[in-house]
Structure formats: C-alpha cells, structure tokens
Amino acid sequence: LFRSLYSMAYQRWLKSNDDLRGMLSEAYCIDAQIKALHESHDGLDAATLFPLKEYFLYTDSAKQVLRRRDMIQMDHEAITEDLAKKREDLDEARAAKQLDKVANLERVVSQLEEQAEKSGNAVEVANSDLKAELDRWHKYKRIDMKELLTELADSKIGYYEKSQEALKKMIDELDGTDTDSRN
C-alpha cells in the first residue's frame, strides 16, 4: 500500500515535470519489477512447502515400516538360530541315545521349523510391501517434482516477462524524453 501510494505520486509528478522523466521512469520500472517479483513468490511458498511437508511425513512413515520389517527379520533370525541349536542338541541326544530327550527335541524342532517357515514368509511379505511402497513413492515423487519445477519455472517466466515489459516501457519513455529534448 505504502509503495503504491508513492508510485501513484511519482507517476503524477512524471506527467507534470519533463526534466525528471528519466529518473522517475527508472523508479517506476524498479517498482514494477518489485511488484512482479512479489507476485511470483506469493503463491510459490504454499506450492513448495506442501509437497516437502508430505515428503517429511512419508519419510517418518517409511522409517516405521523399515523398523517393523527389521523386527520381523530379527525375529526370523532368532528363530532360525534357535532351530539350529535345537537340531545340534537333537543330534547330540541321538548320539547319546537319550530317547526321552530325543522325542522332546523332535517336537520342539518341528515347532521351530513351522515358526521359521512362517517368519520367513512374513519377512518376504514385509520386503515385498516395502518395495511396493518405495516404488509407489518414487512414482509420485517424480510427478510431484515435475509439477513443482514446472510451477517454479512458470513463476520465473512470468516475473521475467513483467520485468522485461517494465524495462521496455522505461526505455520507450527515456527515448521519448531524449527526442523531446533534442527538438
């Protein structure tokens, strides 16, 4: 508002005083460029901040998915290690011919094998879910970044067009002043 009041006063002054035409037309040009710059940046903050905020939220979500997947993987590894130990114990019990211990260990080993198979499937599912989620994110990231950069480019193009228009107007006014002062 303050700038526009001065701008209007300078424009009136410019029309009434030919001696100041060059300096005031430069001031008008600068004012037009500042307006164009503000207009190009006004909507840009919201346009750039929203996708960035979404990416930060997605990053947090991806961290949680990775933690879950890591926990599933660790459970699977713990079951697999326990299964390997119980198989060694079973082999030792067979070698020592401890029949009651062999029967008990065979039951434990079969239960651990089932758990290992289930946990292995869970790890595969978690890995495929993670891969699908990352693929989807990369796809949308490309689309969002393309839109964001296109918007940024359009904003800059608009600014440069308005700036060029203001400079041409100033040059025309200065050329008009020079031809008027020569006559």
Phi, psi and omega in degrees: 000312181300315181295321183290328176295314177296321180299316179295320179295317179295323180294320177294319179296321179299319181291331184267342185230105182291333181294330182264003186306315182297311182294319181287329177291327174295320178296319178297319179298314179297317179298318179295323178292321178296316177301315181297321179295316178296319179296322181290333182265344184301304183278349185291324181300312180295323182292326181271328184287324182298309178297324179295320177297317178298322179293322177295318178296319179295322179300317177298318179296318179296323177298319179295318179297318178296319177298317179298315180297319178296321178295319178297317179297317180295319177299316180298316180295321179295318179295318180296317178296317179297320178298316179298319178295316181293327177294320177297316178298321179297316178297319178295320180293323177294319180294325180274356179059045176264090189296318180294321178290324179297314180298316179295315181292325177297320177295315179296318180296318180295322176294317179293325177296319177297315179297320179296320179294315179297316181291327176296319176295320179297321178295317179298317178297315180298319178295316181292322176297317179297316179297317179297318180295317179293321177298316179296317180298317179297322179297310181291329178297317179299315181296312181297317180294323177297314178297317181298313181290327176294317177298317179298316179296317179298320179297316180293321178298316178300318179298313182293327177294316179293321179295317179296320179297318179294319179294320178297319179297319179295318180296318178298319179292321179291321177295324177294324179290317181295318181289327178290322181285337179282334182282000000 
